Amino acid sequence: MKDTLKDINRPHWSGLAERVGKIDDGYLSLDRNENLDEIYINQVVDILKNKIDLSKFNRYADYYNYYNQLSDFFNISTDNMIITGGCDEAIRLSFEACINPPAYLKKESYLRINPTYRGAECNVADLGVTHYVVDEDEDNIITALKKYKPALFYICSPNNPSGKVYSETFIGTLCKTFPDTYIFIDNTYADYTDVCYHDYIKYKNCIIAKSFSKIWGLAGMRMGLILGHKETIDEISKIRPVMSVSAITLELVSYLINNYSIVEDTIKRNKDGIDYIYKYFSRSNVYTEPYINHIILDPPTGLIDKLNSQKLLYPIMKDYSIWAIKLTTMPISQCLNIFK
Ligand SMILES: Cc1ncc(COP(=O)(O)O)c(C=O)c1O
């Protein structure tokens, strides 16, 4: 077993028994930024039951046609993408491919913004490299990149949890100014903004990770993408798992791309829900920006009682304040049911 695993504290799935019990008991999870849009969920269930060829389950999917379809959809060559089992696998593969292990004696380091998604930490913990963090401020990021010269810099935009969005110019500047650092952009919440970094995959050090778990609503189906320069993609491809995405997932994504208005409609309903929630809590102490489908706030008087009288799962956010909680947002009609 790798020595670097010994000091890592990451409990087995069984640690989630309490949460699973609550979900089985009908609790609504407002803690994981899933797409809770009931109209969309019903549409996807209908697609799964009636519109796609479920008999493909017993075959290994041939990714070729799906690559071509994704290439047309994102207007990016198939040479510049890898299909992954969610953004998490995109993170893992990129980190493993781009950061040399300690035995390589290059003394490589890794830098990430803080706070951010915990996967950024989990996926580097066993790599044995020096791990630095920097706050979300643009100037501090540039200073830290100059100081630490990391092999890879993880930046998440829109950032989970803050909702901060980095401008295209800023990301472009990072890619241009630090050619010896892989600039890894976790773009899981891309659909909540109009900002797009895809042009920067012309730089060999730019890697963009996408997810179909959030607005596309496919968290349980596991689908993501790595976008990057051809030479970078060629290298990362060498360690990709043989086939990590299921045939049914690929068929569903394909159907949704061919019928993209279904996704566009849920994007609209979810964005309207975000606007509604931020207005609804405009007089509260809110810690996040509205470019991600959650809000972190100090709950106004009466809110906790209201939430606790319903079967809702929501996390306490101690890093913000002793009262702060996080709530995944939803389309307006569903918000009204909870906050009425
Ligand atoms: C910033 C960020 N990246 C990655 C993920 C994981 O995405 P996926 O389900 O595509 O693996 C999440 C999930 O919460 C996330 O918030």
PDBQT file of the ligand as one rigid body, heavy atoms in Angstrom, charges set to zero:
ROOT
HETATM    1  C1  LIG A 401     -16.854  22.198  -7.998  1.00  0.00    +0.000 C 
HETATM    2  C2  LIG A 401     -17.239  20.772  -8.172  1.00  0.00    +0.000 A 
HETATM    3  N1  LIG A 401     -16.480  19.993  -8.956  1.00  0.00    +0.000 NA
HETATM    4  C3  LIG A 401     -16.793  18.706  -9.160  1.00  0.00    +0.000 A 
HETATM    5  C4  LIG A 401     -17.905  18.143  -8.560  1.00  0.00    +0.000 A 
HETATM    6  C5  LIG A 401     -18.216  16.716  -8.845  1.00  0.00    +0.000 C 
HETATM    7  O1  LIG A 401     -18.837  16.673 -10.107  1.00  0.00    +0.000 OA
HETATM    8  P1  LIG A 401     -19.230  15.296 -10.785  1.00  0.00    +0.000 P 
HETATM    9  O2  LIG A 401     -20.515  14.842 -10.195  1.00  0.00    +0.000 OA
HETATM   10  O3  LIG A 401     -19.361  15.648 -12.254  1.00  0.00    +0.000 OA
HETATM   11  O4  LIG A 401     -18.117  14.347 -10.547  1.00  0.00    +0.000 OA
HETATM   12  C6  LIG A 401     -18.717  18.906  -7.719  1.00  0.00    +0.000 A 
HETATM   13  C7  LIG A 401     -19.878  18.317  -7.033  1.00  0.00    +0.000 C 
HETATM   14  O5  LIG A 401     -20.438  18.841  -6.110  1.00  0.00    +0.000 OA
HETATM   15  C8  LIG A 401     -18.375  20.261  -7.526  1.00  0.00    +0.000 A 
HETATM   16  O6  LIG A 401     -19.116  21.056  -6.741  1.00  0.00    +0.000 OA
ENDROOT
TORSDOF 0
